[in-house]
Amino acid sequence: MGMATEAQFHVLAVDDSLIDRKLIEKLLKTSSYQVTAVDSGSKALEFLGLLEAEQRNLSPPPVCPSQEMEVNLIITDYCMPGMTGYDLLRKIKESTSLKDIPVVIMSSENIPSRINRCLEEGAEDFFLKPVQLSDVNKLRPHLLKGKAREEEEEEEEEGEEGEEGEEEEEGEEEEEEEEEEEEEELSSNKRKNVEESLSHDRTRARFNGLEVV
């Protein structure tokens, strides 16, 4: 399977603010992404098929029921009424079918504990509002990584079909240990990278003088 081009990537944007939602939608389309924008976490889960699947105790389909297009990345606001961006992140990461979709969080508040909590829960990045084109440019590596992860899993499934049960279990145990080590390293690196990125973003006029607690 060949790597998808950037124009084929589909991003689900979630924000209860119409102004912010239109802004992120415009920036994503400017960067040639296909965009679906919704105004709440519950609508995002509905679009992904997770709400209906939960009600029926089923796994959500790999392709969104409301649109025959795979979601390659989710970017969501943190502060939203009802279901917060953090709640949405946890729902995605708890789903066996959706957990590999990269999730990026946006917020107008720079709160280190909030940022770290999201990164530890599996978020790929954390952007400060107002989101800029330079932020959107940072999405591509996450999209490529998510796509590569899907292809690796597909190849692993094909390769495991003809293996003996015992060998398969041993390989999975070793792989899980390696993945845990990689995830710990990635989590640490993500926090470091986000902290460095946000420290540079302190030059944005909107956040000048913002006290970090």
N, C-alpha and C positions, 0 to 999 in steps of 0.2 A: 504494500500500500504506500503510495507516494505521499509526501508531506503536503498538507493543504496550503494553498497560497493565502496570504494575509486577507485578500478580498473575500475568501470563503469563510473566514472566522465569524461566528455569530456570538454577540455579546448581549447578555440580559442585564439591563440597567434598572436599578430599583431605588426610587427616591420619592418621598411624599411631597416634596417641594416641586411645584410645576416649573419654576424658574430654573432650579438646579437640574431638574430632570431634562429640560429642553437643552440646557448647556452641555451636559455630558453626552446627550444624544447627538448634538451637533458636532462635538469634538470627535466622537467615535466615527461618525459618518464621514467627517473630513479626513479621517485616517483610513478610510475605505473598509470599515467594518460593517457588517450587517447588524442592525440593532433592533432589539425589542425593549421598550421601556414600559414599566409598570409603576404604580404609585404606592405599593405596600408589599410587605413580606409575604402575606397570605396570597396575594395575586401572583407573586413570583412562584410560590409553591404550587399554586393551581396551574400555572402555565407549564411548569415542569412535570405535572401529573402526580405530585407527591401527596397533595391533600386527598384526592380521590383514592390513591393507593393505600393511604393510612386508614381510611374509612373501611376499606375492603380487606385490610391486612395483606396487601399485595405489594410487590416491588414495582416502582414506577417504570414505564417503558423507556428504552434508551433514547427514543426520539420524542420530542414534545407532542402531545396529542393535539394541541391547538394549532400547531404549525409543523409541517414535515421538515424540520430543520434542527439539527443537533446544536445544543448550547455549548459553546467552547469556553466561556468565562462569564462569571457573574460579578458585577460591581454594584455595591449597595451602600446606601447611607447608613450610618450607625444609629442616629437618633430618629426613630420613627414611631408614631403612635401604634399601640397594639403590639405588633411583633417588631422588635428592634433588629438592626443589622446583625448584631451578635447572635440573636435568637435564630435568625435565618441561616447564618453561618453554621451553627450547631446542627440545625435540621439537615443541611446539605451534607455535612461531614458524617452524620449518623446514618445516612442512607447508603446502602451497599451499592446502589446503582448510580448515585450522583456524587459520591464522595470524592471522585477524582476530578471533578470540575473545579478549576481554580477560582477562588473567591478573593476579591479585593474590597476593602472597606474604605469608605469616605467619611470624614467628619470635619465640622467647623471648629472643633475643640481639640487642643493638643494636650491630652491627658495620658502620660506614660503608662500608667497602670492599665488603662483601657486598651492602649495600643498593644502592650505585651500580652494581655489576655486574648485578644483577637489573633495575634500571631501564634500563640501557643495552641489555640483551638484549631489552627490550620489555615488561617488567612495567608495569602501570598504576599500582600503588601497593604499599606495603610496610607491613604492620601489625605492631605489637608485641603479643605475647601477655601476658596473656589478652585476647583480642579482646572488645570491648565493643559495645553497641548503637550507640554513636556512630560506631564504625568501619564497621559494616554500613551505616549511613546514607550513608557516603561511596561506596558501590558504585553507587548509582543513576546518577550522571553517566557512569560507565564503561559501564554497561549501555546507556544511551541512545546514547552515542557509538558503541558497537559495533553497535547496531541501525541507526543512521543510516548508518554506513559500509557495511553490507550493502546497504541500500536504494540508496545512491549507486552502488555497483558494479553492481547489477541494472539501474539506469537507464542507466548508461554502456554496458553490454553491449547493451541494446536500441537505444540511439542509434547505436552503432557499426556495426550490421548493414548499413545502407544507404550507408555512406561509402566513398569511394575509398581504396585501399590506401595511397597516398602521404600523403594528408591524415590518415589514421588514425595512421600512424607519427609524423608531425610532432606531432600532438596528444598522443600517448602520451609522446613525449620531453619536451615541455613540462610535461606533468602529472607525470612522474617527477621532474623537477627541482624542481617546486613541492612535491611530496610529500616529497622529501629535505630541503628547507629547512624544511618544516613539522615533519617528524619530529625534526630537530635542535633546533628551537625547543621542541617539546613535551617532548623528553627533558630539556632544560635546565630547563624549567618544572616538570617532574615531580620532578626531584631537589630543586629549591628548595622545592616545596610539601611533599614528604615530609620534608625536613630540618626545615622549620618545624613540621610536624605532630608529628614525633617529639620535637622540643625541648619542646613543650608536654606531651607524654606522659611526660616525665621526672618529673612529679608523681605518677605511679602508684607506689603503695607497693612494688610488686613489683620495680621497677627503680631505686629510690632507691639512690644510691651506686654504680651500675654504671659502671665505668670504660670510657670510649670510647677505643679504640686505632685 
